[in-house]
């Protein structure tokens, strides 16, 4: 692949950088910009979203005819990294989880009628959405095909859903939901995917689960289903395609997380850099100490290598490949890289970095979640280890 950015992508990158600098970063300095769950509050978010639409920086991966920018995954990687220089950047441009992953999925596999009903309002920013898969023990986690217990049974011309889900990101306040439920006991084709609206009866949010935080809008909720009825036209793809739907959604969604984590890791270094250049210790600026140079150099190297992994996986996805092993490696690598970058920045800034005077403590708590979200690192290591066992030396084969 060629790493040279096209003039179009470089223009997007530069415009995003200016937009974040002028309209988003200032919000981080105002406590009134934060809601009770430490995300951007609704009023400033609405204002900046209007500006993002006007600037042509809205829903970058969605088709132009639907109000997006129509960028390929490799271009999204460049832009999402730039966008995530601010903790508020992605959501201001409608490029944040879970809506981003849901939009990508619906755009790929939805019928035209489904796109108009379920996708377009998310693209327009009129509603939020959630992906409903994970369950309490002993239900499904990283192995949905083998352990999912929530069932959808065909009764007349409707599917009727019973069961319980939890840690459903964004559920509180979402209007459109994508639900994965068991429709048969077939080990490979036992799951199906459905769409439902928040206003439908037969389901409820039991609680918004308290977490270390900070949180995405809508939190992480426990949800109960007791007779939710879903019409057949609201099944996504075909009966038995639920596992495939999950894989299609999560592969790209996992990589977009990594893109955003690159931007946040770089921001951590941006925060600490002026401090180590100005702070003196033992008669020298901190940056003049070899141990400080080594710490920052290691983080810089980790970010650079992580970016290459992300871009390669993005390129594979643009070629129509599932890129499962590449995305799995990126997910593990970038979760660790983000944590290392923020942890190093806090260590070098000492008590100031640990305090709420800086964003680093916010970023540190967020970074701990990275090794769990969209599959724990251990699961992803199993995935690419299985590729290694199957492919042998061809695991590292060049693309030809």
C-alpha positions in Angstrom: 0.0 0.0 0.0 1.0 3.6 -0.6 1.1 5.7 2.6 1.0 9.0 0.6 -2.1 10.9 1.4 -4.2 12.1 -1.5 -4.8 15.9 -1.8 -8.4 15.2 -0.8 -7.5 13.3 2.4 -4.9 15.8 3.4 -7.4 18.6 2.9 -9.8 16.8 5.3 -7.0 16.2 7.8 -6.0 19.9 7.8 -9.6 21.1 8.1 -10.3 18.7 10.9 -7.2 20.0 12.8 -8.3 23.6 12.4 -11.9 22.7 13.4 -10.8 20.9 16.5 -8.4 23.7 17.4 -10.9 26.4 17.1 -14.2 24.9 18.1 -13.6 21.8 20.2 -10.4 22.1 22.3 -11.7 25.3 24.0 -14.7 23.3 25.4 -12.4 21.0 27.4 -11.3 24.0 29.5 -14.8 24.9 30.6 -16.3 22.7 33.4 -19.8 23.6 32.1 -19.0 21.7 28.9 -19.1 18.4 30.8 -22.3 16.5 31.6 -22.7 14.4 34.8 -21.0 11.4 33.2 -17.9 13.4 32.1 -18.8 13.6 28.4 -19.6 16.7 26.4 -23.0 18.2 27.5 -25.9 18.3 25.1 -26.0 22.1 24.6 -22.4 22.7 23.5 -22.5 19.4 21.6 -25.5 20.6 19.5 -23.8 23.9 18.8 -20.6 22.3 17.6 -22.4 19.6 15.5 -24.1 22.4 13.5 -20.6 23.8 12.8 -19.2 20.4 11.8 -22.0 19.9 9.3 -21.4 23.4 7.9 -17.7 22.6 7.6 -18.3 19.4 5.7 -16.8 17.3 8.5 -19.8 15.2 9.3 -20.2 11.4 9.3 -17.0 10.9 7.3 -17.5 7.2 6.4 -21.1 7.6 5.2 -22.2 8.1 1.6 -22.3 11.6 0.3 -25.8 11.2 -0.9 -26.9 10.5 2.7 -25.1 13.5 4.1 -21.7 12.0 4.9 -18.3 12.4 3.2 -17.9 9.0 1.5 -14.4 8.4 2.7 -12.7 4.9 2.5 -11.4 3.3 5.7 -7.8 4.4 5.2 -8.9 8.0 4.9 -11.1 7.6 8.0 -8.0 6.4 9.9 -6.2 9.6 9.1 -9.1 11.8 10.0 -10.3 10.0 13.1 -6.8 10.2 14.5 -6.8 13.9 13.9 -10.3 14.3 15.3 -9.4 12.5 18.5 -6.9 15.1 19.4 -9.8 16.3 21.6 -11.7 13.9 23.8 -14.9 15.5 22.3 -13.8 15.6 18.7 -15.3 12.3 17.3 -18.8 12.8 18.8 -18.9 16.4 17.5 -18.5 15.1 14.0 -20.8 12.1 14.4 -17.8 9.7 14.2 -18.0 8.2 17.8 -19.0 4.8 19.1 -21.5 3.3 19.2 -23.3 5.2 16.4 -20.3 5.1 14.1 -20.1 1.3 14.1 -23.9 1.0 13.7 -24.0 3.3 10.8 -21.2 1.4 9.0 -23.0 -1.9 9.5 -26.4 -0.6 8.3 -24.8 1.1 5.3 -23.2 -2.2 4.4 -26.0 -4.7 4.8 -29.3 -2.9 5.2 -31.9 -2.8 2.5 -32.8 0.5 1.0 -36.0 0.6 3.1 -34.0 -0.2 6.2 -31.4 2.4 5.5 -34.1 5.1 5.1 -35.9 4.0 8.3 -33.0 3.1 10.6 -29.8 4.5 9.2 -30.7 8.0 7.9 -31.8 9.4 11.2 -28.5 8.4 12.9 -26.5 9.9 10.0 -28.5 13.1 10.4 -27.8 13.2 14.1 -31.6 13.2 14.9 -31.3 10.0 17.0 -28.7 7.9 18.8 -28.4 4.1 18.5 -27.1 1.1 20.4 -25.8 -2.4 19.6 -27.4 -5.0 21.9 -25.4 -8.2 22.2 -23.6 -8.8 25.5 -25.4 -10.7 28.3 -24.9 -11.4 32.0 -23.3 -14.7 32.9 -23.7 -17.4 31.7 -24.9 -15.6 28.6 -22.9 -14.3 25.7 -19.8 -12.3 25.9 -16.9 -12.7 23.5 -18.4 -16.0 22.3 -22.0 -15.0 21.2 -22.5 -17.9 18.9 -22.0 -20.5 21.7 -23.5 -18.9 24.7 -26.3 -16.4 23.8 -29.5 -17.0 25.7 -31.7 -14.1 24.7 -34.3 -15.7 22.3 -36.4 -14.4 19.5 -39.3 -16.9 18.7 -41.5 -16.7 15.6 -45.2 -16.3 16.7 -47.5 -15.7 13.8 -45.9 -13.0 11.6 -43.8 -11.5 14.5 -40.6 -12.3 16.3 -41.0 -12.2 20.1 -37.9 -11.5 22.2 -37.3 -12.6 25.7 -34.0 -12.3 27.7 -31.5 -9.9 29.3 -28.5 -8.0 28.0 -26.0 -5.8 29.8 -23.2 -3.3 29.3 -25.1 -2.0 26.3 -23.2 1.1 25.3 -25.4 4.1 24.7 -28.7 2.5 25.5 -29.9 5.3 27.8 -31.3 7.8 25.4 -30.9 5.7 22.2 -33.8 5.6 19.8 -32.7 2.9 17.3 -31.3 -0.5 18.4 -29.7 -3.4 16.7 -30.4 -6.6 18.6 -28.7 -10.0 18.3 -30.8 -12.9 19.6 -31.0 -16.7 19.3 -33.5 -18.0 16.8 -32.3 -21.6 16.7 -29.8 -24.0 18.3 -27.7 -24.3 15.2 -24.1 -23.7 16.3 -23.2 -21.5 13.4 -26.5 -20.1 12.2 -28.4 -19.9 15.5 -28.3 -16.2 15.8 -30.2 -13.4 14.0 -30.1 -9.7 14.0 -33.1 -7.3 14.4 -33.8 -3.6 14.6 -36.2 -2.1 17.1 -37.3 1.4 18.2 -37.1 2.7 21.8 -40.9 3.5 21.7 -41.9 -0.2 21.2 -43.3 -2.0 24.3 -41.9 -5.2 25.6 -38.5 -4.1 26.8 -36.9 -1.8 29.4 -33.7 -0.4 30.7 -33.2 -2.0 34.2 -30.3 0.2 35.2 -27.5 2.4 34.0 -24.5 0.4 35.3 -22.0 2.6 37.2 -18.5 2.3 35.8 -15.0 3.8 36.4 -15.9 6.3 33.7 -15.9 8.5 31.8 -18.8 7.3 29.7 -20.1 7.5 26.2 -23.5 9.3 25.9 -26.1 6.8 27.1 -23.8 5.0 29.5 -23.6 1.2 29.7 -27.0 -0.3 30.5 -28.7 -3.5 31.6 -31.7 -4.2 29.4 -34.6 -6.7 29.9 -36.8 -8.1 27.1 -40.2 -9.5 28.0 -42.2 -9.9 24.8 -40.8 -7.3 22.5 -42.4 -7.9 19.1 -40.4 -7.3 15.9 -41.8 -7.3 12.4 -40.1 -9.5 9.9 -39.0 -6.6 7.7 -36.9 -5.4 10.7 -34.6 -8.4 10.6 -31.1 -7.4 9.4 -29.9 -9.7 6.6 -31.4 -13.2 6.8 -32.4 -15.5 9.6 -29.3 -17.2 10.9 -27.0 -14.3 9.8 -26.7 -12.8 13.3 -23.1 -14.0 13.9 -22.1 -12.7 10.4 -23.8 -9.3 11.2 -21.8 -9.2 14.5 -18.5 -9.9 12.7 -19.2 -7.3 10.0 -20.0 -4.6 12.5 -17.3 -5.3 15.0 -14.4 -5.6 12.6 -14.6 -2.1 11.4 -15.8 -0.7 14.7 -12.8 -2.2 16.5 -10.5 -0.5 14.1 -12.2 2.9 14.4 -11.6 2.7 18.1 -7.9 2.2 17.4 -7.9 5.2 15.1 -9.3 7.4 17.8 -6.9 5.9 20.4 -4.0 7.0 18.2 -5.2 10.6 18.4 -5.7 10.4 22.2 -2.2 8.9 22.7 -0.7 11.7 20.7 -2.7 14.2 22.8 -1.2 12.8 26.0 2.3 13.5 24.6 1.2 17.0 23.5 0.0 17.7 27.1 3.3 16.5 28.7 5.7 18.0 26.2 5.7 21.6 27.3 5.9 20.5 31.0 9.1 18.5 30.6 10.6 21.3 28.5 10.0 23.8 31.3 10.2 21.9 34.5 13.6 21.8 36.2 15.0 19.0 38.3 18.5 18.7 39.7 19.6 21.7 37.9 18.4 20.5 34.4 15.2 20.7 32.4 13.3 17.4 32.7 13.7 16.8 29.0 17.5 16.9 29.3 17.5 13.8 31.5 18.1 10.7 29.5 15.5 8.7 31.4 12.8 11.2 30.3 14.0 11.1 26.7 13.8 7.4 26.7 10.3 7.3 28.2 9.0 9.7 25.6 10.9 8.0 22.8 9.3 4.7 23.6 5.8 6.1 23.5 6.6 7.9 20.2 7.8 4.6 18.7 4.7 2.7 20.0 2.4 5.3 18.4 4.2 5.2 15.1 4.2 1.3 14.9 0.6 1.2 16.0 -0.4 3.6 13.2 1.2 1.3 10.7 -0.8 -1.6 12.0 -4.0 0.4 11.9 -3.4 1.7 8.3 -2.6 -1.8 7.1 -5.8 -3.2 8.6 -7.7 -0.3 7.1 -6.2 -0.9 3.7 -7.2 -4.6 3.9 -10.8 -3.6 4.8 -10.9 -1.2 1.8 -9.9 -4.2 -0.4 -13.0 -6.1 0.8 -11.0 -8.3 3.2 -12.4 -9.1 6.7 -8.9 -8.4 8.0 -9.7 -10.4 11.1 -6.2 -11.0 12.2 -5.0 -7.5 11.3 -7.8 -5.9 13.2 -7.3 -8.2 16.2 -3.6 -7.3 16.3 -4.4 -3.6 16.0 -7.0 -3.8 18.8 -4.4 -5.3 21.2 -1.6 -3.1 20.2 -3.4 0.2 20.3 -5.2 -0.5 23.6 -1.7 -1.1 25.1 -0.3 1.9 23.3 -3.0 4.3 24.6 -2.5 3.1 28.2 1.3 3.4 27.9 1.1 6.9 26.4 -1.3 8.3 29.1 0.5 6.5 31.9 3.8 7.8 30.9 2.5 11.4 30.6 1.0 11.2 34.1 4.3 9.8 35.5 6.4 12.5 33.9 4.0 15.3 35.2 3.8 13.8 38.7 1.0 15.0 41.0 -0.1 17.6 38.4 -0.7 14.8 35.8 -2.7 12.8 38.4 -4.8 15.8 39.4 -7.9 17.0 37.6 -6.0 20.1 36.6 -5.1 18.1 33.5 -7.1 15.8 31.2 -4.7 13.0 31.7 -6.6 11.4 34.6 -9.8 11.4 32.5 -7.8 9.8 29.6 -6.2 7.2 32.0 -9.6 6.0 33.2 -10.9 5.8 29.6 -7.7 4.0 28.5 -8.3 1.2 31.0 -11.5 0.4 29.2 -9.7 0.0 25.9 -8.4 -3.4 26.7 -12.0 -4.6 27.3 -14.3 -2.8 24.8 -15.3 -4.8 21.7 -13.6 -7.9 23.0 -10.9 -8.3 25.7 -7.3 -8.3 24.5 -6.9 -12.0 25.5 -9.7 -12.9 23.0 -8.0 -11.0 20.2 -4.7 -12.7 20.9 -6.4 -16.0 20.6 -7.8 -14.9 17.2 -4.5 -14.1 15.6 -2.7 -17.0 17.4 -5.1 -19.3 15.6 -4.2 -17.7 12.3 -0.6 -18.3 13.2 -1.2 -22.0 13.9 -3.2 -22.4 10.7 -1.0 -20.4 8.4 2.5 -21.1 9.8 5.1 -18.9 8.0 2.5 -17.6 5.7 1.1 -15.6 8.6 3.7 -12.9 7.6 3.2 -13.4 3.8 3.3 -10.2 1.7 0.2 -9.2 -0.2 0.7 -9.7 -4.0 
